[in-house]
Amino acid sequence: MLAESLKGVRPRWPGRIVRAAGGVRLDRSCIFIVPSRVGLAFGVALLLMLLAAINYRNNLAYVLTFLLGSVFLVGVLHTYRNLAGLRLQAGAPAALFAGGQARFPIRLDSDGRARQALALGWSSGDLQLHDLPAEGSASVELSLPAPRRGWLPAPRLRVESRFPLGLMVAWSWIDPGQRALVYPQPLTGDLPLSAGAQEAAEDEGRQARGEGVDDYQGLRAYRPGDSKRRLDWKAYSRGRGLLVKDFAALEGSEFCLDFSALAGDGESRLSLLCHWVLELSERQRPFVLQLPGQRLGPDSGEAHREACLRALALYGEAS
């Protein structure tokens, strides 16, 4: 009977996690407090002092032991009060590209009490310290590596306090309910056009080729991500710096970024399409993104760019 009772109680102790998506206020139902390693050593020292005072019947030893014991008890109260009443609210993280660091914003709000040395982090071994004035607030950003595209959910968040003496550690586990959208990592390369775009060019008596370009426009400064095939090495040898041959498509033709027209594995295709979505959006050129079972465009502008990047990030995954 006792074992069955303990099984029901165990998951509710420090494993309890509260959600902070709509804001959460820490109270006694979600704050846990135990002595730290320093606190345990302090308690052992007090016990030895008490035994010595009893053995030698030394009044000064009694006074010092009970005085330090009172300090320990007051430290317990202040450590708990440093977290009690603290309000946390999770913000929406910005989208990013694979290989970067996702940043999850957390807002801290204090009530009438100032709070010192609040520690936040994904684990107890990697915490950030922050102070809050009375009735003040602070914005905290916690980072997390984003190795692959798709949704990156934030792990549970630990909020901790060891203020003021470090003898006790009070903490709470928070589920921020955040997730960051991770786009594919852009990959430079040549892009064959779909048949529809080529036919539009042929109507004007010309064939679209290579990287989705038709008419030579001149030279421009090199930008990271430009194809190395377009570099003007003659201009570079003359000391003019890295220049890129710039081309423009024919009027009336639209670029079609077709997943099925590319070679390679699926992730490489998505990365190449991601590069060209960024490239064509920067040039303000209308284009179509064609994925299996999904077609976006033809369109241009920031909204179309974000819709295409989102489609690439969530391709083959549940949104």
Secondary structure, 3 states (H helix, E strand, C coil): CHHHHHHHHHHHCCCCEEECCCCEECCCCCCEEEECHHHHHHHHHHHHHHHHHHHHCCHHHHHHHHHHHHHHHHHHHHHHHCCCCCEEEECCCCCEECCCEEEEEEEEECCCCCEEEEEEEEECCEEEEEEECCCCEEEEEEEEECCCCEEEECCCEEEEECCCCCCEEEEEEEECCCEEEEECCCCCCCCCCCHHHHHHHHCCCCCCECCCECEEEEEEECCCCCCHHHECHHHHHCCCCCEEEEEECCCCCCEEEEHHHCCCCHHHHHHHHHHHHHHHHHCCCCEEEEECCEEEEEECCHHHHHHHHHHHHCCCCCC
